[in-house]
Amino acid sequence: MPVRTGKQYIDGLKTRSPEVWIGGEHVDDVTTHPALSRSMEQIAHLLDMQHDPQYAEALTYESPKTGDPVGASFMPAADRAGLEKRSECYRLWAAETFGMMGRSPDSMNVVLLSFAEGRDVFARGGERFAENMVGYYEYVRENDLFLTHALVQPPTDRSKASADQTEEFLHVGAVRETADGIVVRGARMLATLGPVADEVLVYNLPLLQPQDTKHALAFALPIDAPGLRQICREPFDSGGRSAFDHPLGVNFEEPDAMMIFDDVLVPWDRVFVHDNVAISNAVFPDTNLRNYTAHQTAVRGLVKLQFAVGVAIAMARAAKTDQFLHVRHMLGECLNYVEIVRSCILSAEMEHETTRVGTVRPRFEPLQVIRTMLPEWYPRVVEVIQTIGAGGLLAMPTAADFSSAVAADIDKYYQGADDRPTEERIKLYRLAWDLCGDAFGMRQLQYERYYAGDPYRAKAMNYVTFDSRTCDDLVERALGLAERLE
């Protein structure tokens, strides 16, 4: 079937009955719950863009199986032009959400693409697992499904392996095999947008220990599989907030959930890795997964950075603090981050690599610069917004004040230095507060710090994996300039 419309996606959610808990209460219908419905509507809007003549060519390509239009983020790239098409697909969706939705559908589509192109890694456990993986990639692509993933073990005891926790199946593991599949038990996080997803994909970071055999799994399930439940974090907005006061939080909050697998049956055709620590640990490096995901997250990160820097510039202009040298210095610093990220994306696409199946993928090293530095650069831009906004961020009135007895005071005393009407200036400051001060903005900050894992460890790994031969050769040549001692 061709790409779905937003209505088809929502209608699909209505046919499912996932077990979702928010604030101690069971959610009867995820499509109408006030903490979930608006994020669902944003996903629906992204899917609708695939049918819009303005965007359809960039967001879709012809299915190799049916000839129908399917999502461009699933598309193998034959050359640099293919990478640029995928990049434009990422950019269009990111721009529509201002980079605020880190788990838009393309984020998992590229995971499946990398796994399909790295099918030989799954074949190490038996050819059927590779066939399962490719078949699942095609199934999701052809049905335009929206996936979440649960990648991280719950933070029970980080000093111990999964097998050494106080209970055998605190972390997700295989309890037993049946003729129909494997039965899994335990918890995983952090299933962003899990309550409004169609399916969940589970796989491991390459951190399993030899004793973690039962936890060496990769599989996929419908979101309403019997025995699967989600416990969501406290929502920032349960439907009562004003879009004037919280324009970002009202529209782009992504619910995060802990997934509990209570003896859930995974059919054999949905199992991709089983009972093999070596293969589970090889999935990330040997499928070159990070080349694909880092490309998508880099483009989204660039849009988000451009947006945040734009907010900082608009605030400085509104109060004419951009006339001061120290403010220009901060804004110039932030603009440098934007240009570095943009340049790294172009470099990764231009210096692409050839895969084992003859397609191409972006070079990882420039993208890793973004993955290790954005956790520092984005918080710095947020700090600049806080610095430029200063006390004004704390003094802004709400939408309700405009229809109160103090409306005239607001119009007089909250005006800015530019030609922007008072209401527009307050909108700008409310937007900035949503980004840099409110709970929604703090979740965005935490997301950028950790979406790619521990940034400290990631940066340290650059040293371990970096090809330093050019640097080494220069040092050796320089040492050769010194005269030998007799």
N, C-alpha and C positions, 0 to 999 in steps of 0.2 A: 504494500500500500504506500501511497506517497506521504510526504510530511503531514503531520497532523495540524489541525487548527487548534486554537486555544480552547474552543468549545469541546472538541473531541477529547482533549486532555482532561478537562474538568469532568466531562461525562464519564470518562474512564475511572477517575477517582471516585465518582459516586457509585460505581459498581463494586468497589472494594470496601472492606470493613477492617482496616488495620486497627490494632489495639494501641491507642495513643493516650498518654496520660499527661495532663498539664495542671499544675497546682493542686495535685491530689484528686483531680476529677477525671473520669473517663470521657474522652471526646467521642461523641456519637457520630458526628459527621465533620470530617476535616474540611470539607468545602464551604461550610458555613460558620465554623468556629472563628470568632473575631481575632484570635491570635494567629490564625493560619491562613485565613481567606485572602488577605491582601498579598502575601508572598505567593500564594497560588495564582492569583490574578497576574502578577508580574511574570511568572513563568508562562502563563497562557499568552500574554502579550508578546513575549519573545517568540513563541511558536507561531503566532499569527504573522509576525514579520516575514516568515518564510514564504507566505502567500502574497505578500505585498509586492506589486510589480517594481517598486523602488528598490527592494532589497533581495528579491527572490534569487536573482542570478548569483549574487555574492554569497547567499546563505545556503544554497543547495547545489547539488550536482546530480548527474544521472546515475541511478542505481545500476551496477553491473549485472544484477540479476533480473530486474524487472523493467528497467528503463524509466521508472518513475523518479521524480525528484526526491532525494533524501538529503539529510543534513550534511553540509560541507565539512563540518568538524569530524565526520567519519571518513573523509576522503583521503586515500593514500596519495602521496605527492610524487609525481614522476620527475619533477625538476623544481627549480627555484620558484617558478610561477605558481606551482601547486602549493608550495609553502606560503607564498604571499596570498593566495586565495584563502587558505585556512586562517591566516593572520587577519585578513579583512573580516572574515566571519566572526572571529573572536572580538575584533574591535567594535563591530556594529552592535553586538549584543552587550558588550561592556559599556559602550557609550550610552546605550538606552537606560542603563541602571547606574550610570556615573561611576562604574567600577565597584559599587557597593555590594553586589551579589557575587560572592566568591565562588559559589557552587551553581552557577547557571548550567544548563544542560551540556554545553560544550566541554565542561571540565571533566566529565566522566566519559563523554564520547571519545575523547582523545586517549583515555586510558585503555578503552577497548580496542582502539586502533593499534596502539602499541603492542597490546597482547596478541592481536591477530597477526601482526607482522612479525612478532617474536614467538610464533606458534611452536618452534622447535624447542623452546625452553620447557613448555608444558609437555611436549612429547617425550621428554626424559623419563616421565613417570609412566609412559605408555601412550601409544598413538591415539587412543580414545580420548585422552584428556586434551590433546591438541585439537582434535575434531570438535570436542565440546566447546572449547574456547572460540574457535572460528565460527562455529554454528551460533553461539550466543551473540557474538559481535554482529553477525548478519541479522539475527532475530531482532536485536535492539535497533539496529540501523533501519531495517525495513518497516518496523512498527513505530519508529520515532519515539521510543520510550524515554522517560526521564529517570535517571538513576541517581541514587545517593551512594555513599560508601561509608563503611565503618572500619577504619584503618588502624585505630590505636587501641591498645589494651587499656582497661580502666586503671587509674593510678592507685592500685592497691599497695603493692610493695615493689617499688622500682628497683630495689637492690637484688631482687630474686627473679629467676626465670619463671615463665608461665607455669611450668610443671612443679615448681617449688613453692607456689603460693599456699596459703593456709588451707585452701580447698582445691581439689584437683581441677575443677572446672569453673573457677572464678573468671578466668579468661576463656574465650571460646575454644572449644576443642571437640574432637570426635569421640562420642561416647561409645558408639557401636556401629557396625555395618548391618544392613538388611538387604534383602533381595531388591528393594526399591531404591536404596540410596544409603546415605550416612545420616545418623542422628547426631546433632550438635547441641552443645549446652554451654552457657557462659554469657559474658557481657562484652560488648565492644562500644567504642565511641569514636568519633563525635559525628553522628549522622546528621550533618547539616541539611536542612530541608527534607529530612526523612519522612515527616508526617505527610507531605504532599508529593512524595516520589512514587513512581510506579514500581520500582524494584530496588534492591540493595545488592551491591557487590562487596564481598569480603575477601581481603587478601592481607598478607603480612608485610610489615617492614622487615628488612633483612637483619633482624636482631634475635632470631630464635637460637636457643642453645641445643646441644645434642639431645638432651633429655626431653625436649619439647615436641616429640614426634606427634602426639595426639593433637597438638595445636598447629601443626604444619598443614594448613588448609587454604584453599581458595575456592570460593563458590558464589553463586548468585541465587536470589530468591525473590518471589513477589513480595511486596511490602506487607501483604496481609496473610502471609504463610501462617498456618496454625502454630501457636506457641511462641510467635515473635511479637514482642511488645516494645514500645518506645516510651521512655520517661523523659519529658522535655524539661529544659531549664526554664526558669521563670521568664515569661515574656516581658519585653519592655513596654509593649502596648497590647492591651486586651480589648481594643476597639474604642476606647474613650478619648483618645488624644486627638488634638486638632492638627490638621495638615499644615495650617499656618504656623503653628508653634513648633511642630516637629516634622518638617517636610520629608526628611530622609527616613527617620524611624518609622513613620506611618506607612511608608511605601515599600521599604526595602529590608525590613528585618527578616533575617533568616533563622528560623527556629533550629536549635541544636538539640540532639537527643542521644541519650544512652540507649543502646539496643540490647535487650535481654533475649537470649535464645534459650527457651525452656523446652529442651528435647524436641527440637525442630527437625523435621525430615527434609533433607536436601536430596532431590532426585539425582540419580547417577549422571544424567545428561547435563546437570548444572554444577557438577564437581569438576574443578580444573587442576587442583593440587590436593593430594591426600597422602598423609602418612610419610612425608619425605621432607625433612628439615633442609637438606641441601637444595632441593628444587625451590622450596618456599623462599629461602634466602637469596636464591638466584633470580627470582622474578624481577625485582627492581633493577639490578645492574645488567642482567643479560638480555632483557627485552628493551633496554635503553629507555625505560618508561619515563625517566626524568627529562629526556630531550623533548618529548611530546608535551608532558604536563607543564614543564617550565616555559615552553613557548606560549601556551594558552594563558598561564598565570602572569607571564611577563607583559603580554599585551593588555590584559585586564589591569595589571598594576600600573602600567603607563597611563591608562585612561584615568584611573583613580588618583594618581599623582598629579596629572594635569588639572583635574577638577579641584583638588585640595589647594594646589598652588594658585589656581584661578580665584578661589575664595579668599586666600590671603591677599592677593593683589587688589581685588575688589574692595576689601575692607580698608586697605591702606589708602586707596583713592577716595573712598567715601569720607574719610576724616582728613585727607590730604597729608597724612603722615608719610606718604611716599616721597615727600619733599625732603625728608631727613636722611642723611647719609647712612646711619646705622640701619634704618628700615630698608633702604635700597640694597644694602649689603646682604641682609637676610633674604630678601626676595631674589637677589642674584644668585645666592647660594642654592635656593630651592629650584630655580630655573636650570641650574647646572645638573641637578639630579634628574630632571625631566630629560635633558639632552643626553645624558649618559645612558639612561634606560632605553631611549629611542635608538641610540647608536648601537647598543648591545643587541637589540632585536634585529636590526638590519645586518649586523655582522654575523649573527647566528644563521640567518637565512641565506646570506650570500656565500658563506663558507660551509655549506651544508655537507652532510655525510651521506654515503650510500649504504643502505641497509642490506641485510643478507638476502632479502627477497627482491632486490633491484629497485626499490623505491628510494626516496631520500628523506632525511630528517634534519632538523636544524642542529648546528653544532652546539654542544652542551656548554662549553666553557664560558662564552659570553652570557648565556642565560643564567649560569650559576653565579655570576657577578650580581645579577639582579636579585636572585633568590637569597643571597647572603647579605646584600647591602640594603635592599628595600626594608627589611626589619629595622634598620637604623634610620634610613632616609624618610620613610613615611612618618614615624613618630617625631622626627625633627620638624617636618612641615607642620604637623599638628601643633607642636610647641610654638612655631612661628605664628600660627593663627592665634593661639592663646596670647602671645606676647603683643601682637598688633591690636587685638581686640581689647586686651587689658580689662579694666573694670566695666567697660561698656558691655561686655558679654554677660555680665551679671545684672545689669540694670534694665535690660529690655523688657517691655511689657508684653502681655499676651494678646491674642485675638479678642478675648472678651473685653479687654480694656477699651477697645475702639468703640464699643457700643455702650459705654458707661458714662457716668457724669464727669470723668476725668479725660474724656476724648480730646477736648480742646487743649489741655495741658500736654498731652502726648504729641499732638500735631506741632505744638510750639517748641517744646523742649527736647524732642528727640530728633530734630532735623540734623542733617549732616552738612558737610562743607561743599559737597558737589550738588548737582542739579537733581539728584535722585529724590523723589517725594518721600516724606517721612515714613509712610507705610512701607515703601520699597526698601528703605534703609533698615527698618526693623525686621523685614523679611530676611534681609541679608544677614543680619546679626543672629537671627533665630536659626538660619541655615548653618551658620558657622558654629553656633553652640551645639546643634545636633551632631556636628562633625567632630568637635573637639572637646566637648564637655559633658554631654548627656550620656546615659547608659549605652545608647545605640552607638555613639562615637567611640566609647571605650571598648565595646566589643569589637568594633572595626580595628581599633589599635591592636588589641590582643590577637586578632586574627592575622594581621599582617606580620606580627612578630613570630608567630608559630605555625602558619599554614604550611610551611615547607620543612617543618621539624625544628629541632633545636638549632638556632642560628649560630650559637657558639661552636657547637660540634661541626656544623656544616662548613663554617669558615676554616676551622682547623683541618678539616678533610681536604680543603683546597691544597694545602701544603703536601699532604700525603699523596694526592693523585696528580698534582701538577707536573707537566713535562718541563723540567727546568734546564734542559740541555743547552738552550740558547744562553741563558743566564750563566750557566757553568762555564761554557766555552769562552764567554767574554772575560770572566774572572781569570781563567787559565791563560788567556792571551795577555792580559794585563800583568799577571805574575811573571810572564816571560820577558817583560820589559826590564825587570830588575837584573842587574849584573850578578853573575855567580860569584860567590865568595871562594877565594883560593884557599 
